[in-house]
Amino acid sequence: MVSLILLSHGDKTLPGIEINHNGKLNLRGPLEHVNLVNSEKIPWFLVSLGPYPVYSTNDETAAYFKNLALDSMERPYIGLLSKSADGVYVVFFIHENSVRCFCIDFSALDRLALAARAFEASSEDDIFYLALPTRSDTTIFDRVLENKSSKRNQYVAPRNPSATPLSVAPLSGDQISAAVNKITLSGLRLRGLNPLGSKDRIAVRELYQMTRKLALFALRKYNYGFNGAVNQEVRLSDVQDVVERLLQAYADVE
């Protein structure tokens, strides 16, 4: 399905923007330019639709996006944030010499904040994942989160040459929680932050707790029914992606 829209930028109106989508995109009225953004820094959990390919046969519109493409040569992740009349935000960006777009939903931040407060009020924030089917492979921690020493501890299982490869090994409920904890700490330390020894340790502890709890909440998407992901396996790469994007949103300043 193709949606034909207009983009308003100051006193300029760009017609003939064609968005090729799957039928779920519903924009009311023209889009209004808001600002330039770094599309790479937008957390994935804010993305509600897309990405979709964008075309135009209008010369003025094509020239406008050509300038955006030229800017992307110096700023690879530059994106154009726009807003529809009904409050839908659309980001246009350059990908492999073509224009694409995706929609973002800022209301997800409110839902995450509510979930975080609910987690803070609960002493058993891992109960959702503890209910997931248990899987036997725990060697993934030994191969990624621990150093190369052969010293064992309570978190590391013995090495097993026949274990599932790192990138595809599924995690059980207990392993998801432990992986989130370890990867969050690792991500903070890579940024020079330590919840125990940092000068701003109170703020760092808050950052650790918030990132950990929101990561657990975000990973619930693999067990929701409305998106067809009931009992879908969670892998270490999924946990790493969620935690890193949360830390980018909360700790990194461009």
N, C-alpha and C positions, 0 to 999 in steps of 0.2 A: 504494500500500500504506500502511496505517495501523498504527503501533505505539502501544500503550497502555502508559504507564509511570507510575511513582510518583516523586515528588521528596521527599526527606527534608531538612528544614531545622530543626536543633535537635531539639526534642521534637515538632515538627509534621510530619505526613505529608500531602502533597498528592496526591490520587489523580486519575485520569481525565485525564492529560495525553496528548493525541493528537498524534502527529507524522506528518504526511503526507509520505512519502518515496518514493524510486524503487526500493525493494527492497534497497538496499545497506546500510541501517542495521540493525545487529544489536547491541542492548543487552541485557546480562544483569543481572537484578536491578534494584532501584530506583536512582535517581540520588541522590547525596548532595551537598547544597550545599557549595561550597568557599569562594567569596568573590565579591565584586562586582569587575568588571573594566571596563576601557575597551575595548569591542569594536572600536573603530576602530583601536586601536593594535596589535591582534593581527596579526602578519605573515601575509600570504596563504599563504606556503609551509607554514605549520603547519596550514592548513585541509585536512582530509582528506575531509569529506563535507558536503553542504549548500550553501547554506542551505535549510531546509525550513520550511513553514508549521506553526504550532502552534495547536491548538484545545483547548477543554475545555467540557464541559457541567456540570461540578461547580462549584457556587457558591463554595465555599471556594477552590478552585484559581483560578477566574476572578478572585476578589477579590485574590488574591495577585499575579497578573500585572498586574492593574489598578493596584496600588500601584507596581509596577515601571514601568508606563507613565507614572504621575504623576511619579515620580522622573526619568524621561527628559526631562521638560519642562524641568528645570533642568540636568540632565546628559545631553545628547542621545545620548551614546555609551555610556551605562551598560549593562552586560551582567551576567548571572548565570552564573558558572562553576560547573559541577557535574561529578561524576565517577561513573561506573558501577562496579559490583562487579568488572568485568573490566578496569578501568583506562582506559576510554574517557572522554575529557573532552568535555562538551557545553556550549556557550555559548548561553544564551537572551538575545535582545535585541529591542528595539522597532524596527520598520521600517514607516513609513507607517501608524501607528495599528494595527498588528497585531504579534503575537508570532511570531518566527522563531527558528530555532536552527541551529547548525552544529557539527561535531565538529572537534577539533584533535588533532594527533598530535605530541607533544613529542619523540618519537624522531627526528623530522626534524632536530632540532638536533644530535643525535649523528652522524647521517649527513653533515650539512653540515660538522661539525668534522673528521670523517675525510677528507672531500673536500678541505677546506682544507689539511690536513696533506699530502695527496697532491700538491696543487698547489704547496705550498711546496717539496716535494722534487723537483718537475719544473721544468725550465727552459723547457718548451714547453707552457704551460698553455692556449694558444689553438689547439692543434692540432685540437681537435674542430670548431671553427668554421671553421678554414681549409679543412676538408674539405667544407664545405657548398657548394652550387652558387653560383657567382659571378653577381651581378646588376650591371647597369650603372649604376644611379642612385646617385650619391654627393652630389647637391646638398643632401641633407637636412641635412648638417652646416653648410653655408653659411647655411641658413635658420633654424637653431635654435641651434646651439652657438657660432657665431661672431658677432661684433658686426656692425653694419650697414655697416661700412666695406667698400670694394671691394678692400681689400688681400688678395692671395692668398697662400696658403702650401701646404705639402705635404699638408695634410689636406682642403683645400677645393677642390671641383670648380667650374668656371665655372657661373654662373647660367644656367638653362635655363627659359624661360617655359612650355614644354610639359611640364615635369617632373611626376611624380606628386605629388599634394597631400601636404603634410607628414604628416597623420595616418594616411595609408594607404600610404606609401612603404615597400616591403620593404627589408631590409638584407641585404647579403652577409656572408660570414664575416668578412672584414677589417673591414667597417663595424661589425659587432656589437661586436668587441673595442674599436675606436676609440670607439664611442658609449659603451660602459661606462666607459672611462677618462675621457672628457670629462664625462659626466653625474655620475660620482662626484666628480670635482674640483669641479664646479659646485655639487653638493649640499653639500660640505664648506665651500666658500667662503660659501655662503648662511648657513651656521651660524657664520660667523666663524672657520673653521678653515683653516689653510694648511699643507700638508705641508712647505713650505720655510721659511716665516717664522714659524710659530706658536710660542708659548712652549713648548707641549707637543708639539713637532714629532715626537718619536719616537713618542708615542702616536697622533698624527694620521696618521703614515705607516703605522703598524700598522693603524689603522682604514681607511685608504685601500686598503691591500693586501688586507685581509680582505674588505671590501665588494666590491672589484673581482673577486676570485677567486670569491666565493660568488655574485655576480651572474651570472658566466659559467656557473657550475655550475647555478644555478637555471634559466637560459634553455635548458638542454638539454632541458627538458620539451617543447619544440617539435619535437624530433626523436626522441622515444621512440616505440617501437612499442606498448607496453602500453596507452598512453592514446589511441591512434589519431591521434597528431599527427606522424607521420613526414613529414619534409620540409615541415612547416608554416612559412609565412613568418614571420619575426620583424620587428616594426616598431618604430619609435622609441618609440611610446607604451608598448610592452611593456617595453623597456629602462628607460624612465623609471620605470615602476611598480615594477619589481623593485628598482632601485637606491634609490628613495625609501623603500620599505618596509624595506629592509635598514638604511638610515641611521636611520630612525625607531627600529628595534629596538636599534641599537648606540650611537647618539649622543644621541638625544633623551630627556630626563627630564621627565616630566609634572609 
